[in-house]
Every structure is written in C-alpha cells, then in structure tokens.
Amino acid sequence: MEKREVMFCYHCGNKTSMDLAVEHLHRMSDTIKIGPDDYYPVTFDDNYCIFICPVCYNSTIKKVHSNSEDYDYDGSPLVTEEILYPKVELSMDYLPQGIQKSYEAALKVKHIDNAISALSLRRTLEMVCKDKGVTKGNLYTKLKKLSELGILPAILDEMANVLKDVGNAAAHADDIEFSDIMVESLLEFTETILEYIYKLPVKLKRVQSQWLAETTSEEVVTEK
C-alpha cells in the first residue's frame, strides 16, 4: 500500500495528501560510558522522505530525526521534523528574531505569491533599519543613512534600493509580474545584506579573539 501524508506544499500553496515516493533511513550507533567497564548503546535515526504533491507534481524533502533516549510522556519517541527542500527556514541564529522571521516569511511564500514574498523582503529591510536605530524618513532615506553610517557599503546600498523599489511595486499593487527568477535573486540579495550587517561582525570578532589567544599563547611560551 502506498504511503501518504497530509502536508503543506511550499511550491503551490496547497495543503494536500502527498505520496511518499522515496524513503531512506540513516542510522548511527554509539555507546555511552556509564561506569568503569560499563557502556550503554544509543542510536540516532535520520529518516529522509521525498513526497510528491498531486497538485503541482513538485517534490518536498523532509528529514525526521529521533534517537533511542528521548521519549514523550506516553512512551512514544520524540521526533523533530525539518523541511530540507524547498528551503523555507534559515540557519541564521545571529539575526534578531523578528528579522529572521520576516525573511523566512518571504521564503515560505515564494512561488506561491511572489508579490507577497517581495513585500516581505521590503519589510525585512524596514526592520533592519529600525534595529540599527535609523527610523526617520521613508525606506530610501533610511537606507541612505545606513550607507552614510558605514553599516552598508555602496554596492549593498544599491542592492537594498532595488529591493526597496520592487517592494514598493508589490505594496502598491502595480501591474508587474514577479517572476520566480526575480524573487530568487531578491532573496539572495537580502541574504547577502543580512550576512554583511549581522554575520560578518560576529565572524570578525571570533577571528580577532582567536588571533589574540594564539599570540598571547606564543608570548607566554617565548617568555619561558
């Protein structure tokens, strides 16, 4: 009998019963030392599933993770599920929560309503400006201020203005077609801007800390 599961399709926006086309279980085993000569076996399971939407015929890849040690109150194993494809979530822990949610909202509706996706990206830029203390004026003025403050370099400022213009067109219901290719490019632009503003400073501090630790260690060795 074919397996089916009711899921939301991020390609076409329908919640429907999808056919399970492929399933693969990847299991890893390990042991935990609980005594001088006593070891306890544990297993970690990642079940990869490919579902086919009966409406648009596109695929969705889901990973279901569980292990032999985590159980619910009723004795059933605790599982975590993650949509691997299409990309609907980000691993961007360095972002403020509201900004991450706004960008993920744009990801989730792409291909479903590209205009709404573009509008969500514009909202993401508004939230970035507010987070950086720039609140006066329209979005164009705010982005220029970010550039003047050195938060955005010139090339990213131009990218941000493109996002602003497209977002305005989406907000004002202009008679413009937002193609999948256009929205995908806008998403990449936005991710680049977010990484520059929020991720690069974190990486720079990490490298500086590592360099300081290494040079301090070398000085101590030299003194000895």
N, C-alpha and C positions, 0 to 999 in steps of 0.2 A: 504494500500500500504506500502511495506517495505521501511524504510528509509535507505539511503546510503550516504556516504560521501567519497570524494577522500582524502586519507591520505597516509602518508609515513609509511611503516611498518618497525619498527626498529628490527624486528625479521629476516626478509628475504631480506630487502633492496628494496622492490618494492613499487612504488607509484601507488596505485590502489583504486578502488571504494570499500569501505568496508561496510559490512552490519551492521546496528545498532542492536545489539542483546538485550541489556538491557539499559533502561534509567530511572534515578531516580532524581527527583527534591527535593532538601532540601532547604526550605525557612525559613528565620528568620526575625522576625519583631521587630522593636524597635521604640521609639519616641524620638524626639529631642526637648528640651525645647527652645522655641524662644521668650518667654515672661513670665511674672509673672504667668499667668494661661493659657498659650497658648503652645500646643505641636503639633509637626509635625511628622506624621508617615513616617517611612522609611522601606524598605525591602531589604534583602540581599539574593540572589539566588545562589546556587551551584548546577549545573546540572551535574550529573555523567553519563557518557556514556561508554558502553562496545561495541567495534567494533570487528568484526571477519574478518581477512584477508582471501580472497578467494584463495590466492596462497599457503600460508603455514598453514592456519587454526589456527594461534595463535591469542590471544586477545590483544587488546590495550585499556587501560582505560584512558579516557580524562575527565578533570574537566573544566567546563565553568562557570566562575564567573561573576555576574553582580549585580548591585544594582539600586534602584529606583531613584537615584540622579545623576548618571553620564550618560551624553548623548553626542553623537557626534554632529558636526555642522549641520548635516541633520536631527537631531531629533531621530536617532536610538540609542538604548542603547549601551554604551561602555562595551565590554566584554573582559575578559582575559582568555586565554586557557592554560592549563597545562597538559602535559602527565604524569600521575601518574604511569603507567606501560606500557612497561618496563621502568626501571629507565634510563633516558637519561640526566638528569640535576642534579646538586648538590646544596644544600643549604650550600655553603661554602663561605660566604661573607668575611671571614678572609683571604682568599687566594688572592695573587696577580692575577689580571685579566687574564694575559697570561697563568699562570699555571693552573688556573681553566678551561679555555677554552681548553687547551691541554688535561686535564684529561677528560673533558666532551666529547671531540672528541673520546677518547678511548671507552667511554661508548656507544656512538651512533653507533659505527660500530661493537661492539661485536655481535657475532652470524652471522653478515653479512660477515665480513672478520676478523677473529681472529688474523691473522698475522699483519694486519694494526693496530688493537687495541693494540697489544703488542708493535708495533713500536711507537705508540703514547704515551704509558706509558714510554718508554725509553726517548722520547723527553721531557716528563714531568720532569723526573729526571734531565736531562740536564739543564732545565730551573730553577729548584730548586737550583742546584749548582751555576749557574750564579747569581741568586737572592741573594745568600749568599756570593757572592764575590769570589767564587772558580772557576777560568776559565782556569787554566793551566793543560795540560795533557789530557789523554783520560778519559772516564767516570769512569773507575775503579779507576784511580788516584784521580779524583775529589771526589768520594765517600769516599775513604780512608782519604782524607783531611778533609771532613766533620766530620768523626768519630774522627780524631785527635783533631779537634777543639771543640769536645763535642756537636756538633749540632746533630749528630746521635749516639745513643748508639750502642753497639756491635751487639745486636740481630737485630736491624733495619738495620745496615750496611750489615749484611749477607742477609737480605731480599732484600735490594737495589741491591746487587750484583747478586742475582737470576734474578731480573727484568732486570738488565743490560745484562746478558747472553742471556736471552730469546729475548730481544730487538735486540741484535746483530744478533741472528739467523734469526729473521724476516727481518732485514735490508739487510742481505747478501743472502737472498732467499735460505736458507738452506732447504733441503728436509725433513722438520719436520712438523708433524701435530700438530696444536694448537687447542686442544680440548676446548669445552665450559667450562668444569670444570677447566682446567688450566688457561684460561683467567679470569674466575671469581675469582680465587684465587689471580691472579696477580693484579686485580683491588682492591681487599680487602687489599693486601699488600701495594699498593700505597696509598690508602686512609689512612691507619694506619700511614704511614710515613708522609704524609701531615698533619695529625692531630697532630702528635708529634711535628713537626717542627713549625707549624703555629698556631694551635688551643690551645695547652696546655699552651704556654706562655701567651696568652690572658686570658685564664681562671685563671691562677695563679695570674696575676695582678689584676683581678677582685676580687678574694678571698682576696688578700692582702689588697686591698682598702676597702673591706667590714670589714675586721678584724680591720683595722686602725680606721675606722669610729666608730665601736662598742666600741673599747677600749677607744677611745677619749671621746665618749659619757659617758661611765661609770666613767671616771676620773672626768668629769665635775660634774656629779651627786654626786660623793663622796666628792668633794670639797665643794659643797653646804651644 
